[in-house]
């Protein structure tokens, strides 16, 4: 088998520093994909960059938490707080989505609005994923899978990180890696099976789940060194510098994540280990 790797930048469009990192890491580094947030401040700049990067696999980074809705507040009242933004209480929102059909209707409408905004850019829809991996919620996943097929997405991320392989690469936090891997294993297996049945390409595994915000040079290098056969994904949140839009989590080191993707040693590492860099659309063509 071949080691195929999708390298994705999340939060494309959130700020110009993010967009700068995406473009440079794709042109001069190992980045193959970017996930676009349709309601953020720098989305127009991101779309302009994507149009001049035809080999960059751009997808939709659906946002239901910690972000800005596409629909007017009155149409998503169950999903937003007093400030008009999506909140960060993922568990409470998840319970409401699971139990209340009217909330499900708002989720479906909001996601459709974000898909429509993406379609209006004219960019091919290489993949779909979610801010904070919120499509791991079973109801949300079933709803978005319908939309992904309807709007012609090629693939969808399954955010499962194999715990033993992850530990072999990093050698730290075995308990955390085991817990996350085992806790999400069944639901991610369900996601993978449903997506494939719907004709979408899915990654076999994803690295970065346990090291989100801290995918620096050493971490990316270690995952490249331990990459198994099949279709893997490494994702991170690169930016050329921090920006003052909203407070960022203190453990997020976006500039280090950017440098990891353009580090010449990692570019060489990919070549030396026979890793084939692809995006979701290219992976689908090879299937």
ZIQUI-V666745 format. One record per backbone hydrogen bond with DSSP energy under -0.5 kcal/mol. CO is the residue of the C=O (numbers start at 1). NH is the residue of the N-H. If there is no record, write none. Layout:
BEGIN
co = {CO,CO}
nh = {NH,NH}
END
This chain:
BEGIN
co = {2,2,3,4,5,5,6,6,7,7,8,8,9,11,12,13,15,16,17,17,18,19,20,21,22,23,24,25,25,32,33,34,34,35,36,36,37,40,42,43,44,45,46,47,48,49,50,53,55,56,57,58,59,59,60,60,62,62,67,72,72,73,76,76,79,81,84,85,87,88,89,90,91,92,93,94,95,96,99,100,101,102,103,104,105,106,107,108,109,110,111,112,113,114,115,116,117,118,118,118,119,124,125,126,127,128,129,130,131,133,134,137,138,139,140,141,142,143,144,145,146,147,148,149,154,155,156,157,158,159,160,160,162,163,164,165,166,167,173,174,175,176,177,178,179,180,181,182,184,185,186,187,188,189,190,191,192,193,194,195,196,201,205,207,209,211,213,214,216,217,218,219,220,221,222,224,230,230,231,231,232,233,234,236,243,246,249,251,253,254,254,255,256,257,258,258,259,261,263,263,264,265,266,267,268,269,270,271,275,276,279,280,281,282,283,284}
nh = {4,230,276,232,7,278,8,234,32,33,10,236,35,14,37,42,19,20,21,240,22,23,24,25,26,27,28,29,31,57,9,36,59,12,38,61,40,43,46,47,48,49,50,51,52,52,53,56,57,58,34,126,36,61,62,129,64,131,86,75,76,76,79,80,87,84,69,81,66,90,93,94,95,96,97,98,99,100,101,104,105,106,107,108,109,110,111,112,113,114,115,116,117,118,119,120,121,121,122,123,122,126,154,155,60,157,62,133,134,136,137,141,142,143,144,145,146,147,148,149,150,151,153,152,201,128,203,159,160,161,162,206,166,167,168,169,170,171,177,178,179,180,181,182,183,184,185,186,188,189,190,191,192,193,194,195,196,197,198,200,199,156,233,235,212,214,253,216,220,221,222,223,224,225,226,227,4,232,204,205,6,207,8,10,245,245,252,253,257,239,258,259,260,261,261,262,263,30,266,267,268,269,270,271,272,273,275,274,277,5,283,284,285,286,287,287}
END
